[in-house]
Amino acid sequence: MPKHLLKRFTPNRETIHSHQHLRIFGRLLHAPYLWHLNRRSAAGAFAVGLFAAFIPVPFQMLLAAGGAILFRVNLPLSVALVWLTNPVTMPPIFYFCYRVGTALLGHPSQAIVFSLPGEDLLAGLNGVLEPFLLGCLVCGSILSALGYLGIRGLWRWRVVRQWKRRRTGRLSGTSRRPLHRAGTSD
C-alpha cells in the first residue's frame, strides 16, 4: 500500500494535537511510534479504527486514539477510519448491525418506534438494544480482522511487486541506479 496515498487521507500531527477532545492524551500523543507508517502500524490502525467505528457511542475518535496508543499503531489513520460511520452512513450500517444481532440471537426484527419524552423511548429500545449491541460487536470484530489482514496482504503484495520490478530491471540491464556514483573513485 503506498504510503503517500495513506498520508494524503489522514490528518497531520498539528490537526491531531490541536483537536480539543484528543488533548486528554497529553504527552502520549508525542510518542514517535504513533506517527510511523509501515505495514504493521497501518494494518493495526485499520483494525483499531474499524472496530471503533462500530462502537455506537459518541466520541468514537477518542476510542480510536486510545486504541492506537494502547496497541502502538498509526494514530492519524485509526482516527480517520472512525469516520466510516458518519451521519450519512450510520443509519444503514447500524441497521445492518441490528439485523446481524437479531439473526445471531434468533429474535425476530422489531419495528422501532421513537416517541419523546422519557420512558417510552427507553421502553422502545429495550428489545432492540441487545441484538443491536451484539451485531455491532460482531460486525466490528469481523471488519476489524478483515481490515487488518487485507492491509497486511496488500502491503506485502505491493512490496513483492516492487522487488520483482527491481529484479527484472537489473536482469535486463535497465537498472535505475548507476553502477558508479559521480565523484567516487575505485
N, C-alpha and C positions, 0 to 999 in steps of 0.2 A: 504494500500500500504506500503510495508516495507521500512523503512527509509534507511536502508543500501543499498538497490537497487537504490534508487534515488540518494543517496550521491555518489555512485560509478560512475554515469554517469554525474554528474555536476562538474563544475570547482570549485576549492577550493578558499579560501579567497586571498591567495597570487597571484593566477593567475588573479583574477578579479582586485585586487588593482594594479598590475603591468601592466595591459593592457593599452597601450598608448592612446586609444580612450576613455576609460572609466574614465580616470583621470579627465575629466572635471567635474565630480560629486564630486570630492574632499572629504570633510569630510562626505558628505551624505552617502558614502559607508561604513562608520563605524557604522551606526545605527544597533543595535542588531537585530531588527525585520527583517532585510533583510536576516539574516542567519539562522533564526529558520526554522525548517522543521516540520510542523504539517499539519493537514487536511486543514485548512483554507489557510495557506500560500502556500501549494503545489497546491491546486486547483486554487488559484488566479494566481500563477506563470504559470500554464498551460494556463489559459485564456490570460494573458498578452503576453506570449511567442508565442503562436499560432497565436494570432491576429497580432503581429509584424512580424511574418514570412510571412504573406500575404500582407504586405505593400511593394510595388515594388520600394524601394529606396535603395541606398547603405547605409551601416552602420545601418542595422536593429538591431544590438546588442545595439546600443545607445538608440534606441526607446524602446527596451525591458527593458533596465536598467532604463530608465526614468519612464516607466510604473510601474516597480517593486517598485521604490522609491515612486512614487505617490500613489499607491494602497497598499503599505506596505506588499508586498508579497516576497517570496523567490527569491532573486536576481540571484543566480547561475542557478537555474532551469529555470527561464524565459529567461536568456541569452542563455542557452544551447538549448532551444527549438526553437530558431530562426534558427538553422541550419537544421531544417526540409526542408527549401528551400535552398539547397546548389547548386553549379554549375551543379551537375548531375540531381537533381530533379526539378530544377527551370523551365526548358522549358515545361515539361508536366504539371506541376502544374499551371503555368501561362497560358498555352494554355487552360486548363480546365476552369480557371477563365474567360478567354476571351469568351469561349463558353457559360458559365453561363450568362455573361453580355449580349451577343447577344440574348440569349433566353429571358431574362427578358425585354429587350428593344424591342424585336420583329424585330430586324435587321437581315438581312442575314449575314452569315460569309463572310469575305473578305479574299482573299489571300494577305498575307503581303509580299511585295517585298522591300527589303532593297537595297538602292543604295547610295553610298557615292560620293561625299561630299555634305553637305549643305541642301539646300531647298527640294530636292527630298525626303530625309529621313523624314523630318517633314511633307511633304505633304502625304507621305505613312502612317504615323502614325495618321493622322488627323481623319480618320473614324474609327480607331481601338481603340484609346485611351479611349474614353468614355465607351464603353462596357467592356474594359479590367479593368479599374479602378472600375467600378460598380461591376464586377464579383469578383475582389479582396476584395472589401469591404464586399460583401455578404458572400463569402466563408470564409473569415477571421472571420467574426462575428459568423457564424454558427459553424465553427470548434472550435472557442474560447469557445462558450457556451457549446458545446458537451464535450470539454476537461474539463471544469470546473465541469460540472455535473458528468462526468464519473469518475474523480478523487475523488470527494466527495463520490460518490456511492461506488467505490472500497475501499476507506479508511474505510468507515462505515462498509462494508461487512467484511473486514479483522478484524476490532475491535470486531464486534459481534461474528465472528467465534472464536476469541481468548477467549472471555468471555465464550462462550459455552464450549470450551475445559476445561477451568479452572473449570467451574461449574461441568461438568461431572467428572472431576478428583477429585474434592472434595467429590462428592456424592459417587463415587466408592471407596474412601479411598486411592487413589493413588496421593494424593496432592504432589506437588513438594516442598512446603515449610514445614519444620518441625514445629511441634506444639510448641516446646520449643527451644529457642536458647541456644547454648552452653555457659556456663559461667553465665547464669542468674538463679536466684532462684525465686521461687514462694512465 
